[in-house]
Amino acid sequence: MTAPPAPSALPPELPATPLPPVVLWTRALAVGSVAGLIVLGVAWELWLAPLRPGGTWLALKVLPLAFALVGLLRHRLYTYRWVSLLVWLYFTEGVVRAGSDRGLGASLGLIEVLLCVLLFAACGLQVRWRLGHASRPEEAA
């Protein structure tokens, strides 16, 4: 029989108590939206509707989202904060390309806008809920 790990052996990112449903849902929505934006961005620029035939280096635009995905999976509040600002760059690209591209490119732009709105809402709710329910020093005394 093996003994359970000592509390100090647990990674510091893991919370001591179970997470509330609102945190789990907003985290799942944020991770899903970022993953969707990554897949959409790569597929869009390499295969579906690239600016030039054969794909472009513009597919590297998803690199910041890969870093964000790591932070979201580790449940870091700071990541939710900066992603809520970064997402507006992708939103702007989606709006511009939805209005200027034709055919599939316009549809992909609308999908990007939808994913961005979902991501922003998830990040906003996550940050607001976690900051609103953080333990306050005056309550602990």
C-alpha positions in Angstrom: 0.0 0.0 0.0 1.3 3.4 -0.8 0.6 6.4 1.4 -1.1 9.5 -0.1 1.3 12.3 -0.9 2.0 14.8 1.7 0.2 18.2 1.3 3.4 19.9 0.6 4.1 17.6 -2.3 1.1 18.9 -4.3 1.7 21.4 -7.0 1.0 25.0 -5.8 -1.5 25.6 -8.6 -4.0 23.1 -7.3 -6.6 24.7 -5.0 -7.2 23.2 -1.6 -11.0 23.2 -2.0 -13.1 22.0 -4.9 -13.8 24.7 -7.5 -17.3 26.2 -7.7 -19.3 25.4 -10.9 -19.0 29.0 -12.2 -15.2 28.8 -12.2 -15.3 25.4 -13.9 -17.7 26.5 -16.6 -15.9 29.8 -17.4 -12.6 28.0 -17.4 -13.9 25.4 -19.9 -15.4 28.1 -22.1 -12.1 30.1 -22.1 -10.0 27.0 -22.8 -12.4 25.9 -25.5 -12.5 29.3 -27.1 -8.7 29.7 -27.1 -8.3 26.2 -28.5 -10.9 27.0 -31.2 -9.0 30.2 -32.1 -5.8 28.3 -32.4 -7.2 25.7 -34.7 -9.2 28.2 -36.7 -6.1 30.5 -37.1 -3.8 27.8 -38.3 -6.4 26.1 -40.6 -7.5 29.4 -42.0 -4.0 30.6 -42.9 -2.6 27.3 -44.1 -5.5 25.5 -45.8 -9.0 27.0 -45.7 -8.6 30.5 -47.0 -5.0 31.7 -46.9 -4.0 35.2 -48.2 -1.7 33.5 -50.6 -2.0 30.1 -52.2 -0.1 27.5 -50.3 -0.4 29.2 -46.9 1.3 32.2 -45.2 3.4 33.0 -42.2 0.4 34.7 -40.8 -0.5 31.4 -39.2 2.1 32.3 -36.5 -0.5 34.8 -35.2 -1.8 32.1 -33.0 1.5 31.8 -31.0 0.4 34.2 -28.2 -2.7 32.1 -27.9 -0.6 29.0 -27.3 1.0 30.7 -24.3 -2.4 31.8 -23.1 -3.7 28.2 -23.3 -0.9 27.1 -20.9 -1.8 29.7 -18.3 -5.5 29.0 -18.6 -4.9 25.3 -18.1 -2.9 26.2 -15.0 -5.8 28.3 -13.7 -3.8 31.5 -13.4 -5.8 34.6 -12.8 -3.2 36.8 -14.4 -3.6 34.9 -17.7 -7.3 35.5 -17.7 -6.7 39.2 -17.3 -4.2 39.7 -20.1 -6.1 37.4 -22.5 -9.2 39.6 -22.0 -7.1 42.4 -23.5 -5.3 40.4 -26.2 -8.5 38.9 -27.5 -9.5 42.3 -29.0 -6.7 42.0 -31.6 -8.2 38.8 -32.9 -11.7 40.3 -32.7 -10.6 43.2 -34.8 -9.0 40.9 -37.4 -12.2 38.8 -37.5 -14.4 41.9 -38.1 -12.1 43.3 -40.8 -11.8 40.0 -42.6 -15.5 39.3 -42.3 -16.2 42.6 -43.9 -13.5 42.6 -46.6 -13.1 38.9 -47.6 -15.5 37.0 -49.8 -16.9 33.5 -49.4 -15.3 31.3 -46.9 -13.0 34.0 -45.6 -15.9 36.1 -44.5 -17.5 33.1 -42.7 -14.3 32.3 -40.9 -14.1 35.9 -39.8 -17.5 35.7 -38.3 -16.5 32.5 -36.5 -13.4 34.2 -35.1 -15.6 37.1 -33.9 -17.9 34.7 -32.1 -15.0 32.8 -30.5 -13.5 36.1 -29.3 -16.8 37.3 -27.7 -17.1 34.0 -25.9 -13.5 34.2 -24.7 -13.9 37.7 -23.5 -17.1 36.9 -21.6 -15.5 33.8 -20.0 -12.4 35.8 -18.9 -14.5 38.6 -17.6 -16.7 36.3 -15.6 -13.8 34.3 -14.3 -11.9 37.4 -13.1 -14.9 39.1 -11.6 -16.0 36.0 -9.7 -12.6 35.1 -8.4 -11.8 38.6 -7.3 -15.2 39.0 -5.7 -14.8 35.8 -3.7 -11.2 36.1 -2.8 -10.5 36.1 0.9 -10.1 39.6 2.3 -7.6 40.3 5.2 -10.3 42.1 7.3 -12.6 39.1 7.1 -9.9 36.7 8.3 -9.3 38.7 11.5 
